Amino acid sequence: MMNFKSQSILEEVRALKEENARAHNFDIALLFKGMKERQEKSDSKVIKLKEEAGATTRQPLNS
């Protein structure tokens, strides 16, 4: 059972997702383009999953 605080967090996340989708005209290609642009501007390290010989390993995207 969800309490009031967790419910309000979920509502906020859903509202942010809706706002982002609306800003990109609900176009998945534009959404991904926007995410990629924000990712490239970010100072955070991006981890990309890479599958090798049936095992999934984590590799830095910019390596």
PEHU-V466996 format. One record per backbone hydrogen bond with DSSP energy under -0.5 kcal/mol. NH is the residue of the N-H (numbers start at 1). CO is the residue of the C=O. E is the energy in kcal/mol with one decimal. If there is no record, write none. Layout:
nh=(NH & NH)
co=(CO & CO)
e=(E & E)
//
This chain:
nh=(7 & 8 & 9 & 10 & 11 & 12 & 13 & 14 & 15 & 16 & 17 & 18 & 19 & 20 & 21 & 22 & 23 & 24 & 24 & 25 & 26 & 27 & 28 & 31 & 32 & 33 & 34 & 35 & 36 & 37 & 38 & 39 & 40 & 41 & 42 & 48 & 50 & 52 & 52 & 55 & 57 & 57 & 59 & 59 & 61 & 63)
co=(3 & 4 & 5 & 6 & 7 & 8 & 9 & 10 & 11 & 12 & 13 & 14 & 15 & 16 & 17 & 18 & 19 & 20 & 21 & 22 & 21 & 24 & 26 & 27 & 28 & 29 & 30 & 31 & 32 & 33 & 34 & 35 & 36 & 37 & 38 & 59 & 57 & 50 & 55 & 52 & 50 & 55 & 48 & 57 & 46 & 60)
e=(-2.1 & -2.3 & -1.9 & -2.2 & -2.3 & -2.0 & -2.6 & -2.7 & -2.1 & -2.3 & -2.5 & -2.3 & -2.5 & -2.4 & -2.5 & -2.6 & -2.2 & -1.0 & -0.6 & -1.8 & -3.4 & -2.1 & -0.7 & -2.4 & -2.4 & -2.1 & -2.5 & -2.3 & -2.6 & -2.3 & -2.3 & -2.5 & -2.4 & -1.5 & -1.1 & -3.2 & -2.7 & -0.6 & -2.9 & -2.5 & -2.7 & -0.5 & -2.6 & -0.5 & -2.6 & -0.9)
//
